[in-house]
Amino acid sequence: MGKSSYGAVYLHIFAVETPSMPCFKFLHSKCSNLSLSQIQGSPPYLEAVKLCSDLSSSFDNTCKNCTDAIEKVAESLLALVQRQKDHTERTLCSLAAVLSVAAANVTDSSFGPNLFSCMSSLDDFDPGYIKLKRNLAKALVAVFVAVMVLILILVLVKFVTLKKSKIQKRLPKPLLPKDINNWSCLYIFSKAEIEKAISINNRKKSLGRGSAGEVFEGRLPSGQVVAIKQIKKGNSLDSFTREVAGLSRIRHPNLVSLLGCCIEGDEQYLVLEYCHSGNLADHILRKDTVLTWEKRVKILRDCALGLRYLHNYIDGCIVHRDIKLTNILLTEDLEPKLSDFGLAKMLGMEESKVFTDVRGTIGYMDPEYMSNAKLTCASDIYSFGIVALQLLSGQKVFELDLNASEQLTRKAKDVSMGNRPSTDFEDPRLHGNLNRKDFEAILQIAVLCVAKSSRGRPPIDVVFDELEKAWKNTVADMV
């Protein structure tokens, strides 16, 4: 920075009021409270500006005239504040006089160096100016220290802010409706649109109720029938957006598609693909409906296909965590679709992960997962094995009975080992209308799926291959 800009810098540092009426606020004194307009209003000021504007010619004379004029400005300021005998006030009024005259000539690039040389040449002749110069130097040092402290504070604030932002970046951020819209093709419904869709002929039709909330039948303006899941108010936004995030990226013929969602206040809704034939439990456990052997094999094969898609997902294994009959929905053509991804977990490329919230449905839950909370893809395999055994036998798994699945699996193991005839495990409603060889093959793979240790369970690719063979045999028999 050149000497010619010193005056402007100091005036800028000391100014604390409006640009038109800046005030010098260096010490608590009368002179420090003088505004620039008050200094410029003193009679000697204009004379000092005029005499100091040209220090380049006849330097000795012009320098003496300039400094005398500045001294008169200082004296007039002392008289104005009535502090002629106060040494501190004299110093500050002198500083104010020098800075105000310097500011008036700040646009002249040669003025600063000339004024500096002028004041330096007076060191040997005028003790008063020596003191003035020393006081000015002290003021400059004080200003420099203040500026350095300010810079240090700004650096510290910046450092703390950056560190905090880095920590926040590591933390998972809750998703908002605008975020969902940015990375998905979902339609964001308003609460009014949801209410209108649910109220069909001024009535709400409930399709069922689960742990996460109630599901209603809905109808969009286009006439499309949808399932609208109202999330319980106790559920967190993170839990809701996890389900939205999981479903929005998943598209497969054997998985229920997410069409849209609604987040408005504390209200949360999912708009899902509607499956007209209900869930698999309605067709397996009810006495008034009977699924043929061919349909059962096809449903098992297609469910394995959907589960294979989840377990081989490009970003890592997606564990459904709640595979059961009621979470397998059927279309009008009885095509199965896995639903309810509210408990789904993405394991990434890890083989397993421990969760504190062991959740699922009693009777279908992996006993290993229940005991150590260690979630793996094999946890889904166990649940799928229970579903397969139910399709073969037509038996219930009572969700409140911890021993129900044990009875089912024990009976299946006895049959698979030849300790009991296969007819003991067949659904009597089939009346023997099945392929005995395929029945035994499916039973064998299902028993492997429900092994107590996850190490003894086959991966989904092996399960699908066995079911695909059984389905091809079934199709061949149908021809």
N, C-alpha and C positions, 0 to 999 in steps of 0.2 A: 504493500500500500504506500503511495507517495505521500510526502509531507503535506501537499496541497489539500488532501482530503481529510486531514486530522480534525479540523474545525467542524466539518459536517458530521463526522463520526461521533465526536464528543457531544455535539448538540443533540444528535439522535439518541445517544445513550441516556442523557440526562432528561430528555423530554418525556413527560409522563401524562400530559394532558392531550387535548386535541391538537392536530397538526397546525391549526391557525393560532393557538395560544399555548405553545409548549412551555414547561416550567423547568428550571434547574432544581434538581432534588438531590444534592450531594450531601449536605449536612443540615442539621436542624438549626437554621439561622435565617436572618432577614434576607440577606443577599441570595441565599439558596432558593428563596421563595419568589424571587423576581421573575416575571414572565419575560419572554423575548420582546414582546411588544412594549413593555415598560422600559427595557434597556434601549430599544430603538427610539423611544420617545424622549430620551434625555438630549438636551441641546448639543453637547459635545460629540454625540455619536456620529452624526452625519459628517462633521468635520474630520473625525478620526478615520472614517471610511474613505473619505476623499484623500487625505494625506497619506494613508497607508496603501492606496491603490496602485501607486507607482514607486516602487522601491528600487527599480533597476537603474535609474539615472541619478547621478550625484548621491551615491549611496549614503555617505556619512551624514549629509544634511537631511535627506529624506528620511533616513532611519531615525535620527534624533527627533524630527518633527512628528513622525508616526508614533514613537513611544511616548512622547510628551502628550500627544492627543489621547492615546489610550489611557494614560494616567489621569487625564482630566475626566474621561468617561468614568473611570473608577471612583474618582473623588465625587462626581455628581451622583453616582449610585449610593455612595456612603452617606451623602447629604440627604438623599431621598429616603433612606432607611434610618437616618439619624443615629449612625453608629461610627462616627469619625474616629473615636478613640479605641474602638474594639479591634485588636490585632487580627483575630480570626475573620471578622467581617471584612477587614481591609484586604486580606488575602483572597477571600472568596469573591469580593467585588472586582478585584483585579483580574482574577481568572475569568469571571463572567464578561468583563470588558474585552479581554483578548479573544475569547471564543466567539463573541458576537461580531467583532470586527472581522475575524477570520472567516466566519460563515458568510459574511456579505461579499467576500471576494473568492468564494470557494470555486467558482467556475474558471478562475484564472489559474492555469497550471503552474505558472512561475511564482505566484504569490506566496504559496506555502514555504518553499525553500528560502525565498528572500526574507520573509518574516522571521523564520528560524535563524538565519544568519544574522539578522539585525539584532535579535535578542541575545544571541551568543556573543556578539561584539561588545555588548554592554557589561559583560561580566567583570571586566577590569575597571570599569569607570563608575558604575552605579550600584551600590550595595542593595538598594531597594529592588532593582530588577533581578539581582542575583537571587534574592529571597523569593521574588515572584516566580522566577524560573524553577527554583527548587520546589516550591509549592505546586507548581504546574506538573513537575515531574512526579511528585508524590501522588497527585490526582490521577495521572496517567497509569502509574503502577497499580493504584487501587482499582481503576477501571479494568486493567488487564487481568488482575486476580479475579475480579467478579466475573469477567467473561469466561475465564478458564474454568471456574467453578460451575458456571452455567452449562458449559460444554460437557463437563464431566457428568453432571446430573442427567443431561440429555442422553449421553452414551449409556449410563446405567439404566435409565428408563427403557431405552431401545433394547438393551441386552435382556432385561427381565421380560419385556413384551415378547421378544423372539423365542425365549425359552418357554414361556407359557404357551405360545402358539404351537410350538413343537410338541409339547405334552398333550395339548388338546387334539392335535392331528392324530396322535396315537390312540386316542380314545374313540370308541365307536360313537358316531353322532346319530341321534334319532332322525329318522326320515320324515319329511313333511310332504304334504300333498304336491307341492310344486316340484320336490325332488323326485317323487314317484313318476310324475308326468314327464320329467326330463329323460329318464333312462328306461321307460317302458312305453308300450303302445296302449296302455290302459286308458279307459274313459273314466274321468273323475266325475262322479255323480254328485249332485247337490242333495241336501236332505229332503227338499221338496220333491225332487224326482224319485227318490227312494220311496217316500210315503205314497206318492201317486201310483208307483208300480206295485206296491204291496196291497193297496186297497182295491181289490177286484170286486166290483159291484158292492162297494162300501163294506167289504168284509175281508178279514185277513185269514189266510189259510196256512196253518203251521204244518211244516213237513217233518218236524222233529226238533228235539232239544238235546244239545250236547254240553260238555264241560265248558266250552268256550262261549256258548250262546245258543240262541234259537234260530232256526232256518224257516223262512217263509217262501211260499210260491209268489212269484212276481211276473208282471207282464209289462214289457217295454212298449213305447208308442208304436214301434214297428210291428207289434203283435207277437214278438218272440217271447217265449216263456223262459223264465230264468229262476234260479234259486238265490234268494237274498239272505245272507247270513248276518244276523245282528249280533255283534260282539258284546259280551257282558261289560258293563261300565267299570267293573273292577279290574279289567285287563289293561295293562300298560300300553302306551303308544308303541313302545319298542316291540312288544310281543305281537301287536297287530301288524306293524310294518314288516316284521320278519316273515309273517305268513304271506303278505303281499309281495315282498321281494322274492320269496321262494317260488310262489305260483306264477308270477308275471314272466319269469324266464323259462318256465317249463311248458313245453308243448309236445304232447304225445297222444295218439289215439286212445290209449288206455289210461289216461290221467285226466281228471276233471279240469277243464280250462277256466281260468279266471278272466272275466270279461271287463270288470271295472271295480271301483271301490268308492267309498265315501268317508271322508274325515271332516266332521263339522262340529266344532265344540268338543264335547266329550262323547259324541255319537260316532260309532265306527261300524261300517257295513262292508261286506264283500258281495259282489254280484258274480254269480257262478253259473256255469253251464248246467242246464236242467236235465236230469235223467228221469224219464217218464215212468220207468218200471220199478222205481224204488231201490231198496238195497238188497244185497244177497241174502240177508237173514230172512227177509219176507218170503223168499222162495225156497229156502232150505229148511227152515224151522217150522213153517206153518203147514198144517195138515191139509189145507184145501188147495195147495199148489204143489206140483211135483215137477222138478227139473229132470229132463231125460239125461241118460248117461252121456250122450253126445254133447249136450249143452254144458254139463259139468266139466268135462274134459276141456272144452273150448274156453270156458271161463277161467279155469286154472291156468291154462297155457297163456291166455292173454294177460292175466294178472302178473304172471311171471315176466312177460314181455315188458310191461310197464315198470315193474320193479327193477328189471335189468337196466332200463333206461336211467332210473334214479341212481342206482349203484355205480353205473359207469358214466355218470355225468361228467362233462368236460372239465369242470372245476373241482371235481372230487366227489366222493360218495355222499349222496344225500340219503340220510337215514329217515325213513318215514316215522318210526317210533309208535305208530298206533294202527297197524294193519289188523283188521278184524272184519267180520261179515258185514256189519253195519256201515263200514267205511268203504265198501265195494259197491258202487252204484251201477245200475243197469239201464241201458237205453231201451227204446221201444223194441229193438231187435235183440235185446238181451246181451248187448256188447258190454263187457265190464269196464269200469273206470275207477281207479283208486282215487279216493277223495280225502278231505280233511288233513291239510298239511300244517295245521296249527302247532303241532309238536315237532315238526320236521327239523332236523339238524344237518348242517353242512360240515362234514369232517375234513374238507380239503384233501390234502394228500396224506394225512396221518392215518394210521391203521385204526386208532381208537382214541377216545377222549373221555375223561371223567366229568360227569355233570352232577351238580348238587341237587338238581330237581329231577329225581327219578319219576318219570311220568309215563303213563300208558294205560292199558286196560287189563285188569286182573284176569288171568286165564289165558291171555295172549302174550303176556310179557315174558321176555327172556329171563329165566331164573338167575343166570349169571349176572345180568344187568341189574336185577333187583338186589342182589347181594353186595355187589361192589361198585355200582353206578358207572361201570365201564361200558360205554356205548360203542358198538361196532356195527358194521354192516350185517354181521351174523345175528344181531338182535332182531332185525327184520326177517331173517331167514326162519328163525324160530316161530315168529308170529305167523308167517306164511305157511309153515308146516302145520300149525294148528288149524288154519283155514282149510288146508287140503284134507286133513283128517275129518273135518266136519262135512266137507262135500262128499267124501266117501261113505261116511256113516250116517249122516243126517242128524247127528247128536248135537246137543247144546253144550256150550261152555258157559256155565253160570258165572257172571262177572264178579259176584260177591263170594263165590266159593273157591277158596285157594286150592282145594283138592280136585276140582272138577277137571281141569286140564290134565292133572296127574292120572286120573282114572282113564281118561281118553287116551293118553299116550301109552300108559301101561298096557291097555287092551290091544292097542295097535302094535306094540312091540311083541306081544305074545303071538299075535297072528302072523307077523312078519317072520318070526323065528320058527313057525310051524307048530307052536304049542297049542294053537286053537285053529279051527277051520276059518277060512276067509269069510264064510257066510255069517260068522258071528259079528263081523264088522261092517257088513254091507247095510246100506240103507234099505230097510224092508219095503219101502214104498217103490223101489225099483223092480221088485218082483223078479230079480235075477236077470233083468234085461240090461246086460253090460258085457263088456269084453273082459273075460276073466284074466287074461294075460296082462292087459293094460292096467286092470285094477290092482293087481299084485305089484306091477312095476311102479305105479304111482304111490302105492302104500309104502314100498321100500324107500323111495326118495323122501317121502313125507316123514318117515321115522328118522331118517338121517337128519332132516331139518330140525327136529325137536330134540336132538341130543343135548344133554345137560351142559356139556362143555362146548363152547363156541368153536374150539379147534376141530371137533368132530363133525361140524356142519359143512355141507358143500356150499361153494359160492353160487350166486344166482345164475351164472352162465351154465353151470352143470345142471342145476335144477331145470332151467328152461330147455336145455337140450333133451333131457329125459321126457319132459312134458310134450315137447314138439314131436318126439317119436311116437308117444302114445296118441297124440292128436292125428298124426298121419295114418296110424293104424286104424283109428276110429273112422276117419274119412274113407279109407279103403273099404272098410266093412259096410259103410253106408251106400256104396256104389252098387 
